[in-house]
Amino acid sequence: MGNCCSEPMTGRHAEVVIGAPTMQTVDHIKAAYDKYGKGLTLFIAADLKTFMKQLAKDITDVSSIPTNLRAPYQYRPGIPGEESQPIVLEGITLDSFAAFMELQEMISEYVRAILEFAAANDIPTYFPIVGRNERPTHLQVSPEGDRVVAFPPDEGPRAKHPGSNQELSSLALDILVEPAFKNAGRSLLEDLKRCTGYEATYLADVLAIVGAKLTKNPNFWESWSLTSCEVRHDGRHTKDIFGDKNATKKAKNIPYCKADFVPKSDGHFYSMDSSSPGFDQSEFNDALRTMLDEHASGSPMPIWDTCRVTHDSFALDVDDLPALELAKGLTIPGGFTTDITWREV
């Protein structure tokens, strides 16, 4: 499947997917492999173990599949005080059950294509997502609604997430998140209010970039081999799709990508299971702190010659923008590119 006319370039090259994939994502991954061959590593910001557990159930609840492996099924809040507006992804305006079904079919096919291509070409594929309960970072609009703050771990929703760390949350806010928004000419406060009804973020995509830097540390990874992959049409959806309760309840044919993995010591798919006893929370937190300090220094040590990030900034969360800044700092100058997957209606 590589380029037949020339030898692939060497080096360290990353394709990072922190949004639901599109056909362009598939094409870019294939083109990157043709160009870089064994120098390519793929990162998908999704929890592989969560994906596997959901697929192992008798009935698959598509709404419980990791976010970046399925289509959005609800409006984002939009501008406070104004009516919510749908987003457009792959040319589809997401405003109805029918639109969701069309896009869910497409995304399921893209996920299948990516997994099968990675398996056929032995591309190291990491799923560097930290489970919600173990995420050390949590930012939220203040109770007064006038600023973004790092909530202490024993208050509000943070009390339910034992991995929360106020010091690291504050550090990420001050060193990475606020500067990223300021440099982009955006308001973190306004964007957090318009992108998610919870007015909060766990910075999951930022943590995924931290995980991407830990590939050489075997303590964080379990390896797997893909044994089969297909798009199935027997899923359910336990959350109302764009408010259409009747259609959602009746639907027993929601498409999804059914991928089967088996443990394999030399497998090329890697899961970061942050809920396992082997996951060292303090070691991960130290890695996050180090990356934030290096980012603040203005001269972090690059680990990639090139890096392309496919993202959906501001579609459903605000964590993409600081994740992009962190990934850019890990890439040799001139080697960083991005693709955004959606647009305003």
C-alpha positions as CSV (number, residue, x, y, z in Angstrom):
1,M,0.0,0.0,0.0
2,G,3.0,2.3,0.1
3,N,4.3,4.4,-2.8
4,C,5.6,2.2,-5.5
5,C,7.8,4.8,-7.1
6,S,10.1,5.9,-4.3
7,E,11.3,4.9,-0.9
8,P,9.4,6.4,2.0
9,M,11.2,9.3,3.9
10,T,12.6,8.5,7.3
11,G,12.1,10.5,10.5
12,R,9.4,10.9,13.1
13,H,6.0,11.7,11.8
14,A,2.7,11.9,13.6
15,E,-0.9,11.9,12.5
16,V,-3.1,13.0,15.4
17,V,-6.9,12.6,15.3
18,I,-8.7,14.6,18.0
19,G,-12.0,14.9,16.3
20,A,-14.4,12.5,14.5
21,P,-12.6,11.5,11.2
22,T,-13.6,12.5,7.7
23,M,-12.8,11.1,4.3
24,Q,-9.9,13.7,4.2
25,T,-8.6,12.2,7.4
26,V,-8.4,8.8,5.8
27,D,-6.7,10.2,2.7
28,H,-4.2,12.1,4.8
29,I,-3.2,9.0,6.8
30,K,-2.7,7.0,3.7
31,A,-0.7,9.8,2.0
32,A,1.4,10.1,5.2
33,Y,2.2,6.4,5.1
34,D,3.2,6.6,1.4
35,K,5.5,9.4,2.3
36,Y,6.9,8.4,5.6
37,G,6.5,4.6,5.8
38,K,7.7,3.2,9.1
39,G,8.4,6.7,10.4
40,L,4.7,7.3,10.8
41,T,2.8,7.0,14.1
42,L,-1.0,7.4,14.5
43,F,-2.7,8.8,17.5
44,I,-6.4,8.7,18.0
45,A,-7.9,10.6,21.0
46,A,-10.3,7.9,22.1
47,D,-10.4,5.3,24.9
48,L,-9.7,2.0,23.2
49,K,-10.7,-0.1,26.2
50,T,-14.0,1.8,26.5
51,F,-14.6,1.2,22.8
52,M,-13.9,-2.5,23.2
53,K,-16.1,-2.9,26.2
54,Q,-19.1,-1.3,24.5
55,L,-18.6,-3.4,21.4
56,A,-18.5,-6.6,23.6
57,K,-22.1,-6.0,24.8
58,D,-25.0,-7.9,23.4
59,I,-26.5,-4.5,22.3
60,T,-24.2,-1.7,21.4
61,D,-25.1,1.7,22.7
62,V,-23.6,4.0,20.1
63,S,-23.9,7.0,22.4
64,S,-21.4,5.3,24.8
65,I,-18.8,4.8,22.1
66,P,-15.9,7.3,22.5
67,T,-16.8,10.7,21.2
68,N,-14.2,10.8,18.4
69,L,-15.4,7.5,16.9
70,R,-19.0,8.6,16.3
71,A,-21.2,11.5,15.1
72,P,-22.4,14.3,17.3
73,Y,-26.0,13.8,18.3
74,Q,-27.0,17.1,19.9
75,Y,-26.6,20.9,19.4
76,R,-23.9,22.8,21.1
77,P,-25.3,25.6,23.2
78,G,-24.1,28.3,20.8
79,I,-24.0,32.0,21.7
80,P,-25.6,32.5,25.1
81,G,-29.1,34.1,24.7
82,E,-29.4,33.1,21.1
83,E,-30.9,30.0,19.5
84,S,-28.6,27.1,19.0
85,Q,-27.2,26.6,15.5
86,P,-26.3,23.2,14.0
87,I,-22.8,22.5,12.8
88,V,-21.9,21.1,9.3
89,L,-19.6,18.0,9.1
90,E,-18.9,16.3,5.8
91,G,-21.4,18.6,4.1
92,I,-24.2,17.4,6.4
93,T,-26.1,19.9,8.5
94,L,-26.5,18.2,11.9
95,D,-30.0,19.2,12.9
96,S,-32.1,16.0,12.7
97,F,-32.2,12.2,13.3
98,A,-31.9,11.6,9.6
99,A,-28.8,13.8,9.3
100,F,-27.2,12.0,12.3
101,M,-27.9,8.6,10.7
102,E,-26.2,9.7,7.5
103,L,-23.2,11.0,9.2
104,Q,-22.9,8.1,11.6
105,E,-22.8,5.7,8.7
106,M,-20.0,7.8,7.1
107,I,-17.9,8.2,10.2
108,S,-18.3,4.4,11.0
109,E,-16.9,3.7,7.5
110,Y,-14.0,6.1,8.1
111,V,-13.1,4.6,11.4
112,R,-13.1,1.1,9.8
113,A,-10.9,2.3,7.0
114,I,-8.4,3.9,9.3
115,L,-8.2,0.8,11.6
116,E,-7.9,-1.6,8.7
117,F,-5.2,0.5,7.0
118,A,-3.2,0.8,10.2
119,A,-3.5,-3.0,10.8
120,A,-2.5,-3.9,7.2
121,N,0.6,-1.7,7.3
122,D,1.7,-2.3,10.9
123,I,1.3,1.4,11.7
124,P,1.8,2.0,15.5
125,T,-1.6,3.3,16.6
126,Y,-2.0,4.8,20.0
127,F,-5.2,5.7,21.8
128,P,-3.7,8.1,24.4
129,I,-6.8,9.2,26.2
130,V,-7.1,9.3,30.0
131,G,-10.3,8.1,31.6
132,R,-12.5,10.9,33.0
133,N,-12.1,9.8,36.6
134,E,-8.3,10.0,36.3
135,R,-8.0,13.3,34.4
136,P,-6.0,15.7,36.6
137,T,-7.2,18.8,34.8
138,H,-10.7,20.4,35.1
139,L,-11.6,24.0,34.3
140,Q,-15.0,25.5,34.7
141,V,-16.9,28.8,34.5
142,S,-16.8,30.3,38.0
143,P,-20.1,30.3,40.0
144,E,-20.3,34.1,39.3
145,G,-20.0,33.4,35.6
146,D,-17.3,36.0,35.1
147,R,-14.1,33.9,34.7
148,V,-12.7,30.4,34.1
149,V,-11.3,28.7,37.2
150,A,-9.7,25.5,38.3
151,F,-12.2,24.0,40.8
152,P,-10.7,22.4,44.0
153,P,-11.0,18.6,44.0
154,D,-13.5,18.4,46.9
155,E,-16.1,20.8,45.5
156,G,-18.9,20.4,42.9
157,P,-18.5,17.8,40.1
158,R,-14.7,17.5,40.8
159,A,-15.5,15.5,44.0
160,K,-16.7,12.6,41.8
161,H,-13.3,12.5,40.0
162,P,-10.5,11.4,42.2
163,G,-7.8,12.1,39.6
164,S,-8.5,15.9,39.8
165,N,-5.6,18.0,40.8
166,Q,-6.2,21.7,41.4
167,E,-2.5,22.7,41.2
168,L,-2.1,21.1,37.8
169,S,-5.4,22.5,36.6
170,S,-4.4,26.0,37.6
171,L,-0.9,25.5,36.0
172,A,-2.5,24.4,32.7
173,L,-4.9,27.3,32.8
174,D,-2.2,29.9,33.3
175,I,0.6,28.4,31.2
176,L,-1.2,26.9,28.3
177,V,-5.0,27.5,28.0
178,E,-5.3,31.2,28.6
179,P,-2.3,32.1,26.5
180,A,-3.5,29.9,23.6
181,F,-6.9,31.7,23.6
182,K,-5.2,35.1,23.9
183,N,-2.9,34.5,21.0
184,A,-5.8,33.4,18.9
185,G,-7.8,36.5,19.8
186,R,-10.5,34.5,21.5
187,S,-12.2,34.6,24.9
188,L,-11.9,31.4,26.8
189,L,-14.8,32.4,29.0
190,E,-17.2,33.1,26.1
191,D,-16.1,30.0,24.2
192,L,-16.5,27.7,27.2
193,K,-20.1,29.0,27.6
194,R,-20.9,28.5,23.9
195,C,-19.3,25.1,23.3
196,T,-20.6,22.9,26.1
197,G,-23.7,22.9,28.2
198,Y,-21.6,22.0,31.2
199,E,-19.5,25.1,30.9
200,A,-16.5,22.9,31.8
201,T,-13.7,21.1,30.3
202,Y,-11.4,18.3,31.4
203,L,-8.8,19.2,28.7
204,A,-9.0,15.6,27.5
205,D,-7.3,16.4,24.1
206,V,-4.5,18.2,26.0
207,L,-3.9,15.1,28.1
208,A,-3.9,13.0,24.9
209,I,-0.9,15.0,23.6
210,V,0.8,14.3,26.9
211,G,0.1,10.6,26.4
212,A,1.5,10.9,22.8
213,K,4.8,11.9,24.3
214,L,4.9,8.8,26.6
215,T,5.0,6.1,23.8
216,K,8.5,5.0,24.9
217,N,7.2,4.3,28.5
218,P,5.7,0.7,28.5
219,N,4.1,1.3,31.9
220,F,1.3,3.2,30.3
221,W,0.4,0.9,27.4
222,E,-1.3,-2.4,26.6
223,S,-0.8,-3.8,23.1
224,W,-3.4,-5.3,20.8
225,S,-4.0,-6.8,17.4
226,L,-7.0,-6.1,15.2
227,T,-8.7,-9.4,14.2
228,S,-11.8,-8.1,12.4
229,C,-13.5,-4.9,11.5
230,E,-16.9,-4.1,9.9
231,V,-19.7,-1.6,10.0
232,R,-22.7,-3.0,11.7
233,H,-26.3,-1.7,11.6
234,D,-27.8,-3.1,14.8
235,G,-26.9,-0.4,17.4
236,R,-29.1,1.5,19.8
237,H,-28.8,5.1,21.1
238,T,-29.9,5.7,24.6
239,K,-29.6,9.5,24.4
240,D,-32.1,11.5,22.3
241,I,-30.8,12.4,18.9
242,F,-31.3,16.1,18.2
243,G,-34.3,16.0,20.5
244,D,-36.2,13.4,18.5
245,K,-37.2,11.0,21.3
246,N,-39.6,8.9,19.2
247,A,-37.2,8.2,16.4
248,T,-34.3,7.5,18.8
249,K,-36.4,5.1,20.8
250,K,-37.6,3.2,17.8
251,A,-34.2,2.9,16.1
252,K,-32.5,-0.5,16.3
253,N,-30.3,0.0,13.3
254,I,-27.8,2.7,14.4
255,P,-24.6,2.1,12.4
256,Y,-21.2,1.8,14.1
257,C,-17.8,0.3,13.5
258,K,-17.5,-3.1,15.1
259,A,-13.8,-3.7,15.7
260,D,-12.4,-6.8,17.5
261,F,-9.0,-6.7,19.2
262,V,-7.0,-9.4,21.0
263,P,-4.1,-8.9,23.3
264,K,-0.8,-9.4,21.5
265,S,2.7,-8.6,22.9
266,D,3.9,-7.3,19.5
267,G,0.6,-5.8,18.4
268,H,0.5,-2.4,16.8
269,F,-2.5,-1.0,18.6
270,Y,-1.9,0.5,22.0
271,S,-4.4,1.4,24.7
272,M,-3.8,3.7,27.7
273,D,-6.0,2.1,30.4
274,S,-5.9,4.8,33.1
275,S,-8.3,2.8,35.3
276,S,-6.0,-0.2,35.6
277,P,-3.9,-0.8,38.7
278,G,-0.7,-0.4,36.5
279,F,-1.5,3.2,35.6
280,D,0.7,5.4,37.7
281,Q,-1.3,8.6,38.2
282,S,1.6,10.5,39.8
283,E,4.0,9.6,37.0
284,F,1.4,10.9,34.4
285,N,0.9,14.0,36.4
286,D,4.6,14.6,36.5
287,A,4.8,14.2,32.8
288,L,2.0,16.8,32.4
289,R,3.8,19.2,34.7
290,T,7.1,18.8,32.8
291,M,5.4,19.4,29.5
292,L,3.7,22.5,30.8
293,D,6.9,23.9,32.2
294,E,8.7,23.1,28.9
295,H,5.9,24.8,27.0
296,A,6.2,27.9,29.2
297,S,9.9,28.1,28.6
298,G,9.2,28.7,24.9
299,S,11.6,26.0,23.7
300,P,10.2,22.5,24.3
301,M,12.2,19.6,22.9
302,P,10.6,18.5,19.6
303,I,9.8,14.8,19.3
304,W,8.3,14.9,15.7
305,D,9.7,16.1,12.4
306,T,6.1,16.6,11.1
307,C,2.8,16.5,12.8
308,R,-0.7,16.9,11.4
309,V,-3.6,17.3,13.8
310,T,-7.2,16.7,12.6
311,H,-9.5,18.5,15.1
312,D,-12.9,19.9,15.7
313,S,-12.0,23.0,17.7
314,F,-15.1,24.7,19.3
315,A,-17.6,22.2,18.0
316,L,-18.1,20.5,21.3
317,D,-15.3,21.6,23.6
318,V,-12.5,24.2,24.0
319,D,-9.6,21.7,24.6
320,D,-8.6,21.4,20.9
321,L,-6.9,24.8,20.7
322,P,-4.5,24.3,23.7
323,A,-3.9,20.8,22.5
324,L,-2.8,22.2,19.1
325,E,-0.4,24.6,20.8
326,L,1.1,21.7,22.8
327,A,1.5,19.5,19.7
328,K,3.0,22.4,17.7
329,G,5.7,22.8,20.4
330,L,6.6,19.1,20.1
331,T,7.1,19.5,16.3
332,I,10.2,20.8,14.5
333,P,9.4,24.4,13.2
334,G,7.7,24.2,9.8
335,G,6.5,20.7,10.2
336,F,3.2,21.3,12.0
337,T,-0.2,21.4,10.1
338,T,-3.8,21.1,11.1
339,D,-7.2,20.2,9.5
340,I,-10.5,21.2,11.0
341,T,-13.4,18.9,10.3
342,W,-16.5,21.1,10.6
343,R,-17.9,24.6,9.9
344,E,-20.6,26.8,11.1
345,V,-24.0,26.3,9.4
